[in-house]
Amino acid sequence: MNVLLLDEADDAGPLARQRAIHWLAERLEQTAEGGFTGRLRGLDGGGVRVSAVHGDTGEAEVFE
C-alpha cells in the first residue's frame, strides 16, 4: 500500500507547488511494489517541503 499525505500549501507559489508535486510523482513512479509514503506540506512564509520514504530509504526537498 502506498500513502500520500497532503497538507495545505496555499502560501506557496504555484511554481514551487508544481515542482514539489513533480518531484513527489517521480519518487512514486520509482516504487513499483508499494510501501511508499510521501508527504507534501507548506512551510511558514511560503515554500513547500516534500518527503518520500520507501523501506529504509528516505529523502526530502524544499521548493520555494
PASEBA-1860 file (N, C-alpha, C; in nm, 3 decimals):
! residues 64
1> MNVLLLDE> 0.084/-0.117/0.000/0.000/0.000/0.000/0.089/0.123/0.000 ~ 0.051/0.222/-0.078/0.119/0.350/-0.082/0.036/0.453/-0.005 ~ 0.104/0.548/0.058/0.036/0.652/0.135/0.088/0.787/0.090 ~ -0.001/0.881/0.068/0.036/1.016/0.030/-0.035/1.112/0.124 ~ 0.043/1.192/0.195/-0.011/1.290/0.290/0.003/1.429/0.229 ~ -0.107/1.501/0.220/-0.106/1.635/0.162/-0.156/1.734/0.265 ~ -0.067/1.821/0.309/-0.105/1.929/0.399/-0.128/2.054/0.315 ~ -0.191/2.153/0.373/-0.216/2.275/0.298/-0.085/2.345/0.263
9> ADDAGPLA> -0.079/2.393/0.140/0.039/2.465/0.093/-0.005/2.590/0.016 ~ -0.112/2.652/0.064/-0.169/2.767/-0.007/-0.075/2.887/-0.011 ~ 0.013/2.902/0.087/0.104/3.016/0.090/0.219/3.002/-0.009 ~ 0.241/2.883/-0.059/0.349/2.861/-0.155/0.305/2.907/-0.294 ~ 0.399/2.952/-0.371/0.368/2.994/-0.508/0.337/2.875/-0.596 ~ 0.268/2.900/-0.708/0.231/2.790/-0.796/0.350/2.715/-0.854 ~ 0.459/2.784/-0.883/0.577/2.717/-0.937/0.638/2.622/-0.834 ~ 0.647/2.665/-0.708/0.700/2.580/-0.602/0.612/2.457/-0.583
17> RQRAIHWL> 0.481/2.475/-0.584/0.390/2.360/-0.570/0.403/2.265/-0.688 ~ 0.412/2.319/-0.809/0.425/2.235/-0.928/0.554/2.155/-0.924 ~ 0.665/2.217/-0.888/0.793/2.146/-0.881/0.790/2.039/-0.773 ~ 0.727/2.069/-0.659/0.719/1.972/-0.550/0.634/1.851/-0.589 ~ 0.523/1.876/-0.656/0.436/1.766/-0.700/0.509/1.679/-0.801 ~ 0.581/1.740/-0.893/0.657/1.665/-0.992/0.763/1.577/-0.924 ~ 0.835/1.634/-0.828/0.938/1.560/-0.753/0.875/1.439/-0.685 ~ 0.764/1.460/-0.618/0.697/1.352/-0.546/0.645/1.246/-0.642
25> AERLEQTA> 0.589/1.287/-0.755/0.538/1.191/-0.854/0.651/1.104/-0.910 ~ 0.768/1.164/-0.933/0.882/1.085/-0.982/0.921/0.977/-0.881 ~ 0.922/1.012/-0.753/0.958/0.913/-0.650/0.855/0.801/-0.643 ~ 0.728/0.837/-0.656/0.622/0.736/-0.653/0.633/0.641/-0.772 ~ 0.664/0.693/-0.890/0.681/0.609/-1.008/0.794/0.508/-0.992 ~ 0.896/0.543/-0.916/1.011/0.455/-0.896/0.980/0.343/-0.798 ~ 0.864/0.345/-0.735/0.827/0.246/-0.634/0.719/0.155/-0.690 ~ 0.760/0.048/-0.752/0.665/-0.041/-0.819/0.592/-0.134/-0.723
33> EGGFTGRL> 0.657/-0.176/-0.614/0.599/-0.279/-0.529/0.521/-0.226/-0.409 ~ 0.500/-0.096/-0.398/0.424/-0.041/-0.287/0.512/-0.013/-0.166 ~ 0.449/0.026/-0.058/0.522/0.057/0.063/0.581/0.198/0.061 ~ 0.526/0.286/-0.021/0.574/0.422/-0.037/0.494/0.515/0.053 ~ 0.563/0.606/0.120/0.498/0.712/0.195/0.554/0.845/0.148 ~ 0.467/0.931/0.099/0.508/1.063/0.053/0.430/1.170/0.128 ~ 0.494/1.286/0.144/0.427/1.395/0.214/0.461/1.527/0.148 ~ 0.362/1.609/0.131/0.378/1.744/0.081/0.317/1.837/0.185
41> RGLDGGGV> 0.394/1.938/0.225/0.339/2.033/0.323/0.396/2.170/0.299 ~ 0.315/2.271/0.329/0.357/2.409/0.316/0.446/2.449/0.432 ~ 0.534/2.545/0.406/0.622/2.598/0.508/0.577/2.738/0.548 ~ 0.601/2.777/0.672/0.570/2.912/0.716/0.646/3.011/0.629 ~ 0.578/3.112/0.580/0.642/3.211/0.497/0.652/3.172/0.351 ~ 0.588/3.064/0.311/0.590/3.019/0.172/0.684/2.902/0.152 ~ 0.677/2.844/0.037/0.758/2.727/0.008/0.686/2.598/0.040 ~ 0.740/2.490/-0.013/0.682/2.357/0.005/0.794/2.260/0.039
49> RVSAVHGD> 0.767/2.173/0.136/0.862/2.067/0.169/0.796/1.935/0.132 ~ 0.870/1.852/0.060/0.821/1.720/0.024/0.919/1.616/0.076 ~ 0.865/1.501/0.113/0.949/1.391/0.157/0.893/1.262/0.101 ~ 0.983/1.166/0.082/0.945/1.036/0.029/1.023/0.930/0.103 ~ 0.952/0.827/0.148/1.015/0.716/0.219/0.969/0.586/0.156 ~ 1.065/0.498/0.131/1.034/0.365/0.081/1.131/0.269/0.147 ~ 1.079/0.180/0.228/1.166/0.088/0.302/1.256/0.165/0.397 ~ 1.385/0.143/0.386/1.482/0.210/0.472/1.538/0.337/0.410
57> TGEAEVFE> 1.488/0.376/0.294/1.541/0.491/0.222/1.443/0.606/0.225 ~ 1.495/0.723/0.258/1.411/0.842/0.259/1.488/0.961/0.205 ~ 1.416/1.054/0.150/1.477/1.177/0.102/1.374/1.290/0.112 ~ 1.423/1.412/0.112/1.335/1.528/0.124/1.394/1.643/0.044 ~ 1.307/1.736/0.009/1.348/1.851/-0.070/1.257/1.968/-0.034 ~ 1.310/2.089/-0.043/1.233/2.210/-0.020/1.231/2.290/-0.150 ~ 1.112/2.338/-0.187/1.096/2.420/-0.305/1.036/2.554/-0.263 ~ 1.098/2.661/-0.311/1.049/2.796/-0.277/1.022/2.876/-0.400
END
